């Protein structure tokens, strides 16, 4: 029965589906506000990032290159004074 009482097997399958949707799909979706101009500080749509459901640990010395818009250069240098890797500006 489609809308009747769930059998234990149906409930188990539904639980698996919800788990997959939460971790396997929705955790990788990135929502954005399409009405923001491209140069708005809150427009993160063009960011490229890796997402994972587990912690990823690294140290500042593990970062070889940072690519950011020029307007964030002072903010980056103030936040990461010990960073001595390559910084490229993409404007």
N, C-alpha and C positions, 0 to 999 in steps of 0.2 A: 504494500500500500504506500503510495507516494507521500501522502500527507498524514498518515495515521501514526500509530505508535512506532518508535524506532526499535528495531531489533538490536540485540547486543552487537551483532556483526555490522549493522548499519551505523551504530553509534561509534564503534571503533574506526570504521572507515571515515566517518565524518571528522573524528578527532585527528586522524592522520592528515586529512585534507586541510583542516584549519592550521595544523602545525606547519605543513608545507607552505601554505599561503603566507603565514606570518614570517617564517624564516627564509624560505626559499624564493619568495616572490616580493612581498610587500616591503621587506627590509632593504631591498635593492631599488625601490622606486624613489625617485627624487621629484618632489612637487616644486613648482615654481610659479611665479606671478608673471605671466606673459605680457602684462601691461607696463612693466617697468622698462625704462630705456636701457639700452645695452651698457651704458657707462654708469648706471646706478650702483652704488656700493652694496645694495641689497639684492642685486641681480646675480645669482649664483648659477644660472642655468648652464653657462659654458665651462664651469669647473669640470675637471676630470679627476676622479678619485676612485680609489678601490674601497669596496665595502666588504666587511666580513662580520660574521656573527661571533667571532672570537677575538680576544685581545691580540694586538700586534705590538710587540715591544721593540723599540729601537732607541738608540742614543743619537744625539745631535751629530756626532762624528760619523754616523752611518749615512747621513744625507750628503750626497755628492753635488747636487744641483737643485736650485730653486728657480722657478720661472714665475715671475709676477709682473703686473703692470708697474710702471715707474712710480706712479703716485703712492704705492705702498712701500717704497724702498726705505724711507726713514722709519716707518712703523716696524718693518722687519728687522732693521738693524738695532732698534731700541729693544725689541722683544728678545732677540737672539744675539746678544753681544759677542758670544763665544763662537758663533758660526764662522768658519773660514773657508767654506766650500764655494763653488761657483754660483753666482747670481746672474741670471739673464732677465732682461726686461722685454716684455712682449706688449708693445703698444700698437 
